[in-house]
Amino acid sequence: MSDGSPMPSDAEQQAFEQNPHLLYSALRAEAPVSKVTAPGGLGVWMVTRYADARPALSSTKLSKNVEVGQKVIEQNTDNEEMRLMFATELSAHMLNSDPPVHTRLRKLVNKVFTPRAVERLRPRIEEVTTDLLDAMEREGRVDLMTAFAAPLPIAVICELLGVPLLDQDKFRGWVAAQLSGDPERLAEAAPALLAYLDGLVESKRTNPSEDLLTDLVHASDGNDKLSAQELVSMAFLLLVAGHETTVNLIGNGVLALLRHPDQLAALRADRSLLPGAIEEFLRYEGPVNTASLRFTTEPVELGGVVIPENQLVVVAVASANRDEDQFPDGDKLDITRETGGHLAFGHGIHYCVGAPLARLEAEIAFGRLLDRFPDIQLDVDGEDVRWKPGTVLRALKELPVRVSTQ
């Protein structure tokens, strides 16, 4: 990511990926709403201050419509991969829609994604967490990402969608390919995943079971129901959004604690701080770096800057969540701070529908992890921890730790 240069160099991009907060701090001070060049040569307007980011996330002048997005991207880049970003039936889901389509979809989803439905998953989350911690204890030294942070959410997603036990290994493989960023793996896995989700939706229609996908298949508002295509796209959205964000919440939160022993000690001493600590992890180093793309349908003024029509807009939620005008000492981790209003789960009509589930998973994951391994330690120098490439998610490559019950 570079501010104004034709294309970020490899060194600039790598520096941003390892620590985006340096650039964000400079942009908030000097150019809080500015045109930047993203990887692939895509020109986007980046919003970095909290006071501009929050209204941008809920602005009706910034579209999320998949068809609008495809046209705007085609106007703003010659990069074929970027131009194909929305050229897939899996992308036509609730997150990529505007009212009234979004209103209709969200209303149907809200009928089944209830607090009761989320709480129904607690026993399974606790069971999987215990199994993963048992395996970690046997190993002693593990990569927390592959041993704990990644397998927990995918097990929950399988439970959520009602993926049969016999299918879960191949399902995990397709999901891993989908999230790998590797174009070849993605091209190979996407059709298989799409076909599987098609079949899974149909099976829930003819053989209902006790899972959220079954509830979605049979949800209705009067005579209105989700179509087969909408159900497949919704399952895909739950799969991608529900998996990767929770993986990163767990990984980033554990790293934050291990880099701040005083905060870890405070949480060990007073477990009632855990809910607030999870909110602080979301604010301080949340799972999402930048919100999904938005597109101007008419000129939009943000932070005193007029963004023209047919432009791409990115809201840097990781920057807004460290804006000192909203969160004093924003670069400091403080699990006792008042974090109300952070933007890790978005804001407005696109506020993350799965936020309660992510919080439940995090509550169980962090609580059980610290109960089992109160002396968990980094197994590498804290400054040597590396982050995955990419500008949308804030994701660790690995997190080597040492664990012991002694």
N, C-alpha and C positions, 0 to 999 in steps of 0.2 A: 504494500500500500504506500503510495507516495502522494504528496500534496502538490499537484500541479505539474510534475514532470510527465513526459509522454508515456513512460512505462517504468514501473518500479524495477530497479536492478535486483538480481538475486540476493545481493547482500542487504539491500533495503527491505526486501520482503522477508528474509529470514530474521532480521533484527526486529521487525514489527511482530512477527509470529511469536518470537520468544518473549518480547515485552512490548505489547501495544500501548501500555500506559504512558510511556515517554512521549510518543507522538500525540496521544490524546490530550495530555496535559498542555502541550504546546498549542494544539488546535483550539482547545477551550479558551486559552488566553488570547490567541491572536486571530483565529479565523474559525469561530465555532460552527458556522455553516459554510462549507467550502467545497469546491469541485476537486475531487481526487481521482487518481487512476488506480483501479483495482487490478489484480492479476488477470491476464488475458486481454489487457488493454481496455477494459470496460470503464467508461467515464461515469462516475456517480457523484451525487451531492451527499456529503456526509454531515450528519447532525451530531454534535458532541456534547452540548450543554444540556443539563437536566431540564432547565426552563423551556428549552425548545424541543427536546426529545419527547417529553411526555405529551404535549399537544400534537406533535407530529404522529405519534402512534395512534391517535384517535381521530385525526383529521379526515373529514369526508372528501377532501380535495386530493388525498393521496390514495390511489386505488391499489387493491391487492388482486384485482381480477386477472385471471390467467391469460385471457385473450388480449386484454390491454397490455399486459406485461410482455407478451411475445412480440407485439408490434413495436413497443418502445425499445426493447432490447435490439430488435433488428435494425432500428434506426440509429442505434448508438454504438454498434460494434460490427466488425467483419469477422470476428472470431466464431467459427462454426459451432464449437462446443457451447459457447455462451448463447448463440442463436437457438440452439436446441434445448435450452434450459427448461422451457415449459412445453416442449413438443412431445408430450407423453400423456396418455390418459390417466396415469397415476398422479399427475400434478393437479388435476381438476378436483381439488378437495376444498374443505371449508376454509383453510388458512389462505387459499388463493382465490377468494371470492369476496364480493362486495354485497351490501344490501341491494335488493331484497333476497337474493339467493342465499347470502350468508345468514340472514335472519331466519330463514326457513330451515336451513341445515342445522344451525345452532340450537334452534328450538327443539328439533327432533333428538339431537344428541343429548341435550340437557335433561330430556325425559328419562334417560337411562344412566347417564354418568352422574349419579347422585352420591351424596355422602354415604348412604347405605351400601351402594354398589362398591365404593372404594373400600369401606370398612370390611366388606365381605372378603377382601383379598388379604387381610391382615394375617390370618393363620398360615397361608401359603408363603407369604413374605418372610414370616418368622421361621418357618420350616427350612426354606432355602437358605436363609442367612445362617442358621445354625449349621447346616451341612457344609457350607462354604468355609465357615470359621473352623470347623473340625478339620477340614483338609489343610487349611493354612497352618493350624497348630502342628499337624504332622510334619509339614515341610520346614517350618521355622524361618526360612528366608524365601520371600515370594515377591513377584511383581503384583502389587495390589490391584492394578488395573485388570489383568487377566485372571487373577485368582478370586477377585471379589467384586470390584466396581462394575465390570462388564457382565458377568454371568447372572448377577442378581436381577437387573432390569429385564434381561431377555427372558428369564424364567417367568417373571411377572407378566410380560407381554404375551407369552404363550398361554398363561392362565387366563388373561383378559380376553384373548381372542378364541380360547377354547381349542388350541392346536393339540391334536391327539399326541400322546406320549411317543408313539412310534414314529411320528413325523418331526419331532422337535429337533433332532440332530441336523437333518437336511434343511429345516427351516432356519436354524441358526446360521448355517453356511450361506444361505441366500442373503440373510440379513447382513452378515459380515461383509459380503461382497458389495451389497448395496451401499454400505457406509464406508467402504474402503477408499473411495476417491480414485480407484483404478478403473479407467474407461473400459478396458477389456473385460475385467471381472464383472463390472456393472452390466455391460452389454450381454454377457452370457447369463447372468443371474436374473436380470429384470424380467424377461419373458417367463422364466420358470416360476418366479415369485408371483407374477401377475396371474398365471394359470392356476397356481395353487390357491391364491386368495379367491379367485372366481369359484373354484370348487368348494372352498371352505364356506363361503357365503351361501352357496346353494345347499350344502349339507346342513347348515343351521336353519334353513327354511323348511327342509323336509324332516330333519331330526333335531329339534330344539334341545339345547342343553343349558346348564346353569352358568352362562358366561355373558360378558358384555356384548360380544358380537351377535349372539342370539337375540339379546334384548334390542340391539339396533335393527336387526333384520325385521323384527316384529313391532318396532316402535311406530306409532301413528299419531297424527294430529288431524282429527276428523277423518277425511278420506285420503289424506296425504301420507305417503310413506317414502322412505329412501329407495331410489332405484338400485338395480344391481350394480351399475357403474358407480353410483355414489357410495354404495356400501364398500366396494373394493377400494375406492380412493380413500374412504374414511379409515378403513383398516390399515391402509398403507401409512396414512398420516399418524395414527396412533402408534404404529410400529416404529417409524423413524423418529418422530418427535418424542415419544415416550421412552425410547431406549437411550438415545445418545445424550439427551439432556441429563437424565438421571445418572448415567455413567460418569459424566463430567462433574455433576454436583458432588458425588461421593469422592471421586479422585481429587478434585480441586480443594474440597473441604478438608480432607485428610492432610493434604500437603500444606494447606494454610496453618493447620494446627501444629504440624511437625516443625514448621518454620517459626512458630511463635510459642515456645515452651510455656510462657507465662499464661497464655490463653488456654493451652491444653491442661495445665495444672488447675486453672480456675474451673474448667468444665468437669474435670475429674472430681474436684472437691464439692461441686454443687451441680448435680445432674439436672436440676430444675432450669438451668440455663440453656439446656439443649434446644428447645424450640427457637429461642432467640438467636442461638449460635447458628442454626441452619439458615435463618434469614440473613445473618451476617455473611455466611459463606456465599449465599446467592448474590449479595451486594458486592462483596469484596473481590471475589474471583468467580463469577457466576459461570454457568455452563455455556452461555451464549455470548459471543463477542458482539456481533451485529445482528439486529433484527432482520427478518427476511425482507426482500426488496419491495419497495413501494414505488408508484409511478404517478407523476403529476398529470392530472386531467385538465388542469388550468393553472395559470400562474399562482404560486403559493409563496407567501411571505413567512419566513421563519428567522428569528433573530435579526431582523432588519435587512435580510437578504431576500430578494425576489428570485425564486427558482422558476424558470420558464415552464411552459407546458411541454409534455412528452419528455420528461427527464426522469432518470432513475434516482431514487432517494434511499439512503441507508441510514438508519438510526443506530448509532454506536451505544448500545445499552451499557456495555462495560465502561465506557467513558462517563456516561450520565450517572452511573452508580458510584463514581468516585468524585463527582463534582462537589467541591468543598462548599459551594454556595448552598447546597442541599444537605450534604453530609460532612460536617466539620471533621478535619483530619481524615479525609476520605481514603488516603493511601495507607491508613493504619487499620489493622484488624482488631476489632473490639467487640467481643461476643456479648457485651452488656449494653451496647448502644441501641438506640431506638432506630430501627431500620424501616419503619413504615413508609411505604411509597416507593421502594426500590422497583426497578423495571425489569428484573430478571425474567419474569413471566409475562412481560408485555404490559399493555394498558389498553383500555377501551374494549371495543367489541371483539378484538382478537386476543384478549387475555387468555392465557393458556388454560384450556378446559381440563387438562390433566394435572394442574398445579396441586390439588389436594392429594393425588396419588403420589406425585414426586415427593411431597413433604412426608407422607406416611412412610415411603421407602427409606427416605433419608433418616427419619426418626429411628426406625428399627435398625438400619445399617450402622449408624454412628453409635447408638446406644449399646447395641450388642457387641460391636467391635471394641469399644472402650471397656466394657464389662469384662470381656474375655482377655484382652491384651492391654492392660493399663499402661504398660511400659513399651508400647510400640515405638519403633525408632526408624528413621530413614537409614537405608543401607547404601547410601551414596551421599556425597556432598550436596547440600541443598541447592547450590548454584549450578550443579551439573544436571539437574532435572530438565528434560527437554519437552517442548510442546509440539504437537502435530502441526503440519502445514495446513494453511487455510485461514480464512478471515471471518467465517461465520461462527464457528464453534471455538470455544476455548477448551482444548482437549489435550491431556497429557499423553505422550507416547508410552511411557511406562512410569511406575512409581515403586522402585525397589524398597522393601521394608523388612525389618527383622521383628519377629513376634515371639512372645513367650508368655506363658501363664505364671511364671515365677515372679 
